[in-house]
């Protein structure tokens, strides 16, 4: 595992600070939620996972971690369900990850995305506000680099305006602004995390470039690129993202992070074609020529983040290079798809 060149000394997230806390994680079955819960359980945290539906394919279920936490089933759009999760389980920390996370899905159905991402966020924040005197001491809201929209100046810094235009971007801009307003107006101890494109094992949204490319290579098929391949992005490994959320929650206590947004990025932007090439090199399938379709809609062409604020104030730096994160991710999907093929073979034999 390679440290990033020139990285400042990072601050470690210690078990002692987290042991005994009661943490609500919304979006617990999602990519980040599943890995964040692993980190929380390792630190002896009582985790309350807020989920819309139990998902046997998610890493949370497949790993068996769901048996080690308290599950509250409900929708973020239902304020009573959110408030009950906080109140009945005496939650002191909220990490709000729950959202409709797919850009193309937002383009097809903006109403559903606005309901989950905007109403869902203000429901969580309002429930926290109601219990901030007696229970909730820190809140982290997951925003995104998409909240910035298209900007003339790159990389994005936290003082750039939030100018989302397409449905997914707008949902993140709104949620981000609402979170900061709850701090400015009600002194809610909330901070906002803005990450680039997150990847890692457990992401079964095959429309995303990393899992879909890995699967294609494992099946000896041409990787499909839905853009023209020149779009530029940050790609950040999920384990670095989990540490970022934990450090941000700690920063609310000790670094004056409340009311502040923070970018988290390895600060190594690459094109989609470069990313696909890296995966192919790691998997030894460079002979598979990418199928470039150029059909993507509602996507920003170039976006990447400046993470110097997180380094300076929180002492956060990524532990994983792009190649190291991809290597671990490839291993996860290789095991996952081998198991899936094995189960399918057994089912065919049984028939």
Buried (B, 14 or more C-beta within 10 A) or exposed (E): EEBBEEBEEBBEBEEEBBEEBBBBBBBBBBBBBBBBBBBBBEBEBBBBBBBBEEBEEBBBBBBEBBEBBBBBEBBBBBBEBBBBBBBEBEBBBBBBBBBBBBBBBBBEBBEBBBBBBBBBBBBBBBBBBBBBEEBBBBBBBBBBBBBBBBBEEBBBBBEBEBEBEBBBBBBBBBBBBBBBBBBEEEEBBBBBBBBBBBBBBBBBBEEBBBBBBBBBBBEEBBBBBBBBBBBBBBBBBBBBBBBBBBBBBBBBBEBEBBBBBBBBBBBBBBBBBBBBBBBBEBBEBEEBEBEBEEEBEBBBEBBBBBBBBBBEBBBBBBBBBBEBBBBBBBEBBBEBBEEEEEEEEEEEEEE
